[in-house]
Amino acid sequence: MKQLVEWIKESACMVVFTGAGMSSGLPNFRSQTGLWRGQDPMRLANPRRADWYGAVTSS
């Protein structure tokens, strides 16, 4: 833990990956009001579909 604290103190910037349940105000994917509403998640959650966001937002 001490090493982690030192890395954070010494860093110029930091990225934190979090899981479900974060209350950030960002829209989620799978809820009734999520970004993927009305879409087939198996079609969108595909490594070959890096353009999924544009596909969803333009429909």
N, C-alpha and C positions, 0 to 999 in steps of 0.2 A: 504494500500500500504506500509506503514511503516513496518508493521509486515512481509510482504513478503520480503522486503529488508533485514530485520534482519535474517530471516530464510536462505536466500541465503548467506549472509555473514558468518553465523555460520556453514553452511553445509560443510562437507568434500567432498561430491560429489552430483551431481544433475542429474536428468533425465528430459528431456523436451519432451512432446508429442506434435507434430505439425500436422497440416493438409496439405491438398494438396497445391501445389504451392511453396514448399520449394525448393530452388535451391542448392542442396547439392551434386549433381553428382551421387547420388544413383539411380539405376534403379527403375522405377515405375512398377506397375503391369499390367495396362490395355492399355497402348499405343501400337502402332504398333511394337515398339522395347522392350516392357515391358516383365517382367518375365513370364507373363501368356499368351504370344502370342501363338495362335494356340491351346489354352486349353479352356475347358469349365469352366468358373468361378464358376458356380453353383456346380460343382464337387469339385473344389479346395477350395472354401470359405466355408468350412464346419468344425465345431468344432471337429468332429471325425477324421479329416484329418490333424493331427499335422505334418505329414510327407510330406505335399504338396511341400515344397521346393525341397526335394530330388526327388520327382516324376517329377517335371518340369525340373530340371537341368539334369536328367539322360536320358531324352528322346531325 
